[in-house]
Amino acid sequence: MNAVNERTVLLTGCTGDIGVAYLKALTATGHNVVAVDLADGTAAVESVAGPGKAVFQRCDVTEDAELESAVRLAVDRFGGLDAVINNAAVYRGLGRKRPLEELTNDDWDLVLRVNVRGMWQVIKAALPALRERGGGRIVNIASSVARTAPPGFAHYVASKAAVEGLTRAAARELGRYGITVNSVSPGLVDDAATRALNDSGYVAAASAGRSLPRDMRPDDLVGAVLWLTGPDSGFVTGQTIVVDGGGVFV
Ligand SMILES: NC(=O)c1ccc[n+]([C@@H]2O[C@H](COP(=O)([O-])OP(=O)(O)OC[C@H]3O[C@@H](n4cnc5c(N)ncnc54)[C@H](O)[C@@H]3O)[C@@H](O)[C@H]2O)c1
């Protein structure tokens, strides 16, 4: 496995506050990053500095050809691919909370298509390049809502539970190639997406319910995610690490 400062990471969903936190941490620690998003991530990529390099490519994680092009960019620009951070999801786009009987089939299909099928498509697209390296790391971003199941977005809760199942299935199948697959499950993060979806009282209640009773910030996720993308987590696979200040115990 390459040294950290020679490693290249494919990061999806790079324009949200959490994606930007990963992007900054990766480049600051010398990683090369191919950062992709449905939205324009040029500004996000230009805002980061460090010994590592980042390049943005617009990409819908549900489109195989766009994913293949992003992986090709990693190989052409940086010589290969070592890790994937599967962070893209329909989260900010969930809109107002609704009882499950008010969700439409289209609501359901969009969230499952992006959050679960898209994640599987990213894994498929990255696999040849990871195998070419002789191994790699895949980190899938789940959510603690898979366990707490707060009312109002049953489709999102179901999608994040499915992320954990996909993680285990992929870990079993890809271990033979030296590829580890793990999930990081964040608690409620006080970021722009969460503030768009919830009032401040909801965020405060989540913060008060933690063992570490404070607001969670995007940077709180960086340590676990970088460890799982790096060389020191090589015998950990198929696991979910909850990062939520001790709100949910697994
Ligand atoms: N913010 C939280 O409290 C919280 C808690 C638990 C888990 N998470 C997870 O963390 C991740 C980042 O969350 P965030 O708060 O930054 O949310 P966000 O909605 O701001 O970010 C999600 C990103 O995914 C991108 N995206 C959506 N559909 C896409 C597609 N088809 N192709 C490519 N990109 C697409 C969006 O453009 C956006 O940049 C998500 O997986 C989210 O589910 C967030």
The ligand as an ORCA input file, in Angstrom:
! r2SCAN-3c Opt
* xyz 0 1
  N     -25.537     16.270      8.223
  C     -25.889     15.294      9.056
  O     -26.397     15.512     10.174
  C     -25.652     13.862      8.665
  C     -25.871     12.858      9.628
  C     -25.661     11.540      9.272
  C     -25.194     11.219      8.001
  N     -24.992     12.210      7.099
  C     -24.502     11.834      5.773
  O     -23.294     12.514      5.521
  C     -23.174     12.736      4.109
  C     -22.942     14.228      3.825
  O     -24.045     14.935      4.378
  P     -24.190     16.529      4.304
  O     -24.730     16.965      5.608
  O     -22.946     17.155      3.778
  O     -25.393     16.591      3.264
  P     -25.545     17.338      1.890
  O     -26.930     17.043      1.421
  O     -25.127     18.748      2.067
  O     -24.451     16.604      1.005
  C     -24.729     15.531      0.164
  C     -23.983     15.753     -1.124
  O     -24.288     14.707     -2.041
  C     -24.496     15.312     -3.305
  N     -25.339     14.466     -4.149
  C     -26.672     14.244     -4.027
  N     -27.100     13.438     -5.012
  C     -26.019     13.146     -5.785
  C     -25.808     12.366     -6.951
  N     -26.822     11.719     -7.553
  N     -24.568     12.290     -7.471
  C     -23.535     12.952     -6.892
  N     -23.659     13.709     -5.772
  C     -24.886     13.809     -5.239
  C     -25.148     16.646     -3.023
  O     -24.998     17.549     -4.117
  C     -24.393     17.088     -1.785
  O     -23.220     17.800     -2.101
  C     -24.446     12.161      3.488
  O     -24.203     10.818      3.111
  C     -25.435     12.203      4.643
  O     -26.475     11.255      4.480
  C     -25.212     13.523      7.386
*
